[in-house]
Amino acid sequence: MGLEILDHVEIRATFPLIGPNYPRGSHGTLREIVVRPYRIFYDTFEDRSSVEILHVWHGAREEPKFHNQVP
């Protein structure tokens, strides 16, 4: 499972906007990908051409809370 998660994360280095926007995120660039049963939340930074992984979250858990998240 760990290698599958890493494969999906590495793809984001080349194609950072491939994941859909996460609607409950703190701002518009927060995105999510699903690698069952995990959800990977990440942010993109066009000015730095980088991606930051915020959480690898098991899908059975409640929704994660992000800093500055709108209720």
C-alpha positions, 0 to 999 in steps of 0.5 A: 500500500505504501508504494502505491501511495508513493506512486500517486504522490510522485505523479503529482510532482509532474501533474500537480493539478490532476486531483480535484479541488477539495471543497472543504479546504482552507483555500482554492488550491487544496486538492485531494486524491484517493488511494483506497482506503486512503485520501491524500490531501495536498496543496499546490504552489505555482510560484514555487512549482511545488506540491505539499502533502498535507495529510494521508488520511484513512477514509474511515476516519472523520473529515480532517481539519485544516488550518484556516478551514471555513466551517 
